[in-house]
Amino acid sequence: MAICSQQPLTGFYRTGACESGPEDIGCHAVCAEVTEEFLSFSRAQGNDLSTPRPEYNFPGLQPGDRWCVCAARWKEAYDAGVPPPVILKATSEAALQYVPLEALQEHAAG
């Protein structure tokens, strides 16, 4: 699997890859290039990805950062009209449990 991001280190397992396994209840499988709209949407849903959390060695995300996001949250953003672009080569096939391939392809980056 291709690396989504190394700084900050992303993925449920913090390997930089959007791998999902049985421990990953949220299915962090979509490699997204976050946008301000997505960050605001996620914050409104109760998951603030912008605020630094030093206790977790998390600097907070800025627009343009790549991050492994929960497939269901990406789908919620898609349904709300604010999905961030997707890096397909770094997105796990596990995302297809929540998101149609066509939706991911429609929002593929570059």
Backbone bond lengths (Angstrom), bond angles and torsions (degrees), N, CA, C in turn:
res aa  C-N    CA-C-N  psi(-1)  N-CA   C-N-CA  omega(-1)  CA-C   N-CA-C  phi
1 M - - - 1.453 - - 1.522 109.40 -
2 A 1.315 115.91 139.56 1.458 121.76 179.20 1.526 110.36 -71.52
3 I 1.297 115.51 151.37 1.470 122.24 178.46 1.523 108.90 -76.40
4 C 1.307 116.16 135.78 1.463 121.97 177.32 1.529 109.19 -86.24
5 S 1.333 116.45 -50.65 1.458 120.59 -177.67 1.517 110.08 -160.28
6 Q 1.307 115.23 145.22 1.452 119.61 175.77 1.523 111.67 -108.68
7 Q 1.311 118.45 -24.25 1.460 121.88 -179.95 1.513 109.25 -132.87
8 P 1.296 121.46 111.88 1.455 124.60 -10.13 1.525 110.51 -70.09
9 L 1.314 116.38 153.88 1.460 121.21 -177.15 1.526 109.15 -66.70
10 T 1.306 116.26 122.13 1.456 122.36 -173.49 1.523 112.00 -110.61
11 G 1.304 115.02 -178.38 1.454 122.76 -179.46 1.513 110.59 94.16
12 F 1.299 115.96 149.22 1.464 120.53 -179.94 1.523 111.15 -55.77
13 Y 1.330 115.75 -38.13 1.468 120.89 -178.70 1.531 112.23 -92.14
14 R 1.328 117.17 3.26 1.468 124.18 -179.94 1.528 112.48 55.95
15 T 1.335 114.62 42.52 1.457 121.51 176.83 1.520 111.91 -101.93
16 G 1.326 116.20 -7.73 1.455 120.83 -174.25 1.514 112.53 92.58
17 A 1.325 116.75 -9.86 1.469 121.90 -179.89 1.524 109.86 -108.51
18 C 1.321 115.75 149.47 1.467 121.50 -179.50 1.520 110.81 -87.15
19 E 1.311 115.55 57.57 1.463 121.86 178.37 1.525 108.65 -85.13
20 S 1.312 116.06 143.19 1.455 121.07 178.72 1.518 108.55 -127.07
21 G 1.312 115.71 141.58 1.452 120.83 178.85 1.506 109.93 -140.96
22 P 1.324 117.77 -173.16 1.457 121.38 -175.45 1.533 114.02 -60.56
23 E 1.334 117.59 -27.27 1.466 120.17 179.82 1.525 112.26 -77.48
24 D 1.321 116.56 -19.08 1.468 122.33 -174.87 1.521 110.39 -87.93
25 I 1.308 115.95 82.22 1.461 121.56 -177.91 1.529 111.47 -60.87
26 G 1.331 117.15 -31.91 1.462 121.01 -178.35 1.513 114.99 -83.89
27 C 1.323 118.72 -6.80 1.458 123.61 -179.63 1.535 110.84 51.61
28 H 1.335 115.65 67.34 1.471 123.16 179.46 1.534 108.83 -74.27
29 A 1.314 116.51 71.29 1.463 121.93 -168.06 1.520 115.25 -112.10
30 V 1.326 118.59 -10.96 1.460 121.09 -176.64 1.525 109.76 -100.58
31 C 1.324 116.33 118.76 1.460 120.62 174.82 1.527 107.11 -82.95
32 A 1.315 115.58 110.54 1.461 121.33 -176.11 1.523 110.91 -117.16
33 E 1.304 114.98 147.11 1.461 121.48 170.09 1.528 104.48 -97.50
34 V 1.332 115.98 101.67 1.459 119.66 -169.19 1.526 111.81 -66.84
35 T 1.311 114.23 147.07 1.464 123.11 177.76 1.523 108.24 -116.89
36 E 1.314 116.55 164.05 1.471 120.26 176.66 1.523 110.05 -59.81
37 E 1.334 117.12 -39.04 1.468 120.56 -179.96 1.531 110.79 -62.90
38 F 1.329 116.33 -43.52 1.459 119.23 179.35 1.525 110.77 -66.79
39 L 1.334 117.36 -43.43 1.472 120.18 179.96 1.527 110.60 -60.77
40 S 1.324 117.48 -41.24 1.470 121.23 177.64 1.521 110.53 -65.24
41 F 1.330 116.63 -43.01 1.462 121.22 178.75 1.528 110.10 -61.01
42 S 1.319 116.87 -47.98 1.456 121.08 -178.74 1.532 110.88 -61.83
43 R 1.337 116.27 -42.01 1.478 120.44 177.77 1.534 109.88 -60.68
44 A 1.329 117.50 -41.74 1.469 121.23 179.75 1.523 111.64 -65.81
45 Q 1.347 116.53 -24.76 1.465 121.17 178.11 1.526 111.95 -87.23
46 G 1.342 117.09 -0.12 1.459 120.73 177.34 1.515 115.46 99.77
47 N 1.338 117.52 7.93 1.463 120.45 178.92 1.530 108.59 -123.16
48 D 1.329 115.73 92.07 1.459 122.02 -178.15 1.524 109.64 -81.10
49 L 1.313 116.19 105.14 1.461 122.03 179.57 1.528 112.43 -94.78
50 S 1.335 117.52 -3.85 1.467 121.71 -176.71 1.518 113.67 -90.88
51 T 1.305 116.70 -31.17 1.455 120.85 -174.77 1.527 111.11 -80.15
52 P 1.328 117.15 127.65 1.469 119.53 176.73 1.528 111.20 -60.17
53 R 1.317 115.86 141.62 1.467 122.60 176.67 1.526 107.45 -128.96
54 P 1.334 116.88 81.29 1.470 120.17 -175.67 1.526 113.66 -57.63
55 E 1.323 117.16 -29.62 1.465 119.68 -179.75 1.530 112.12 -65.02
56 Y 1.351 116.09 -18.67 1.463 121.01 176.49 1.530 111.32 -111.66
57 N 1.333 115.90 12.43 1.460 121.36 -177.86 1.529 110.62 56.39
58 F 1.347 115.95 40.49 1.457 122.75 -177.89 1.529 108.92 -117.09
59 P 1.336 117.18 113.80 1.466 120.44 -175.85 1.528 114.74 -78.77
60 G 1.330 117.88 -6.14 1.464 120.76 -174.29 1.519 109.31 86.55
61 L 1.311 116.01 145.71 1.464 121.02 -177.86 1.517 111.51 -95.99
62 Q 1.311 114.83 148.63 1.460 123.65 175.58 1.526 107.71 -119.25
63 P 1.331 117.91 153.90 1.461 119.25 175.35 1.535 110.30 -51.53
64 G 1.334 114.86 135.30 1.454 120.99 -178.67 1.518 113.50 99.77
65 D 1.349 117.02 -19.35 1.463 120.03 176.11 1.524 109.12 -68.52
66 R 1.324 115.50 149.01 1.464 120.80 173.86 1.520 108.55 -99.31
67 W 1.335 115.60 139.17 1.455 121.25 -175.83 1.516 109.83 -151.72
68 C 1.315 116.80 143.17 1.463 121.50 174.58 1.531 108.15 -80.31
69 V 1.304 116.60 106.27 1.464 120.63 -177.85 1.526 110.24 -99.78
70 C 1.310 114.78 157.10 1.463 121.03 177.53 1.527 108.76 -62.75
71 A 1.315 115.39 133.32 1.456 120.06 -178.27 1.528 111.56 -60.08
72 A 1.321 117.25 -40.80 1.466 119.98 179.99 1.533 111.16 -65.74
73 R 1.352 117.96 -37.10 1.475 120.21 178.08 1.522 110.17 -68.42
74 W 1.355 117.05 -39.24 1.461 118.96 177.35 1.531 109.27 -61.04
75 K 1.337 116.62 -41.85 1.472 120.71 178.96 1.521 110.99 -63.87
76 E 1.334 117.49 -39.80 1.472 120.54 176.05 1.523 110.21 -60.25
77 A 1.333 116.41 -43.98 1.466 120.67 179.10 1.533 110.23 -64.55
78 Y 1.309 116.18 -39.61 1.469 121.25 176.82 1.530 109.74 -59.52
79 D 1.319 116.53 -48.83 1.467 120.90 179.92 1.525 111.95 -62.83
80 A 1.343 116.98 -29.12 1.466 122.09 -179.89 1.534 112.05 -88.11
81 G 1.335 116.94 -3.38 1.462 120.51 177.90 1.523 114.82 84.68
82 V 1.342 118.10 17.15 1.468 120.91 -179.28 1.531 113.14 -130.93
83 P 1.341 118.31 40.71 1.469 118.07 -179.52 1.524 110.84 -73.18
84 P 1.317 117.24 139.19 1.460 118.56 174.86 1.526 109.92 -78.04
85 P 1.325 117.09 157.63 1.461 119.93 176.26 1.528 111.08 -59.02
86 V 1.323 115.02 149.48 1.463 122.50 -176.19 1.525 109.66 -111.12
87 I 1.326 115.81 137.07 1.452 122.13 172.13 1.531 105.52 -95.34
88 L 1.323 116.44 95.31 1.462 121.23 -171.70 1.522 113.31 -58.70
89 K 1.334 117.36 -43.21 1.470 119.46 -175.19 1.531 112.27 -65.70
90 A 1.343 117.79 -16.66 1.458 121.53 179.61 1.529 112.53 -109.49
91 T 1.339 117.08 5.88 1.455 122.36 178.65 1.526 109.14 -93.40
92 S 1.315 115.86 134.35 1.463 121.26 -178.92 1.521 111.47 -76.55
93 E 1.305 115.10 146.56 1.456 121.52 174.70 1.530 111.32 -59.24
94 A 1.330 117.01 -23.38 1.469 121.29 179.02 1.530 111.66 -59.41
95 A 1.328 117.63 -24.66 1.469 121.04 179.15 1.518 111.72 -60.66
96 L 1.330 116.66 -26.17 1.465 120.69 -176.92 1.526 112.95 -67.65
97 Q 1.330 117.29 -10.18 1.464 120.45 173.14 1.524 110.89 -69.01
98 Y 1.339 116.53 -21.96 1.458 122.33 -174.45 1.524 114.06 -119.81
99 V 1.334 116.13 -26.71 1.459 121.17 -171.59 1.524 109.85 -129.16
100 P 1.334 117.94 131.12 1.467 119.38 175.55 1.536 110.84 -65.06
101 L 1.308 116.16 141.55 1.458 121.24 179.33 1.531 111.07 -54.07
102 E 1.303 116.93 -39.33 1.466 121.09 -178.34 1.528 111.43 -60.10
103 A 1.334 117.35 -37.26 1.474 120.55 179.37 1.529 110.50 -66.89
104 L 1.333 115.87 -41.48 1.470 119.88 178.00 1.533 109.90 -64.64
105 Q 1.318 116.20 -44.41 1.472 120.27 -179.58 1.527 111.01 -63.95
106 E 1.326 116.64 -37.68 1.463 121.67 -179.83 1.523 111.02 -61.08
107 H 1.320 116.85 -29.47 1.470 121.05 -176.54 1.540 112.28 -113.25
108 A 1.330 115.76 23.42 1.452 120.44 177.97 1.527 110.22 -65.35
109 A 1.315 116.29 134.99 1.466 121.73 177.57 1.524 109.36 -74.29
110 G 1.337 114.06 140.97 1.462 122.11 173.09 1.447 113.93 48.68
